[in-house]
Amino acid sequence: MKHKHHHRGGHSHVRVVNGRYMFPGGVVRVYKRPKVRRYYDIHVRPTVVVEHYDPVPGYVWVRGNWGWGGSEWVWTPGYWSADVAYVAPAPPPPPTATVQGGVTVSGGISIR
């Protein structure tokens, strides 16, 4: 099963191949398709299928939903989406060193 999902905000794209969500930094989540039975009654929407996945920093799980397909209810699975409210932790400051004479050097610059 292959999924394609849109990239939003400043987050890196999530690759999805055969049910494996691959996030930046090597985090992987495997999609487990829920067992879904067929529903044909247009007047009764099926109950929501609960899908639960461990959190991934910077992303949210968007739950799946039922939609009427013309002759039966069709389950559209959930997916990971970039969390637009996520603020990534600030990177650590560059290393600093003080050399003789009181000159401070930062960012990896060396004085010889």
Helices and strands as residue ranges (DSSP letters): E 15-17, E 20-22, G 24-26, E 28-30, E 59-62, E 65-68, E 73-76, E 79-82, E 96-99, E 103-106
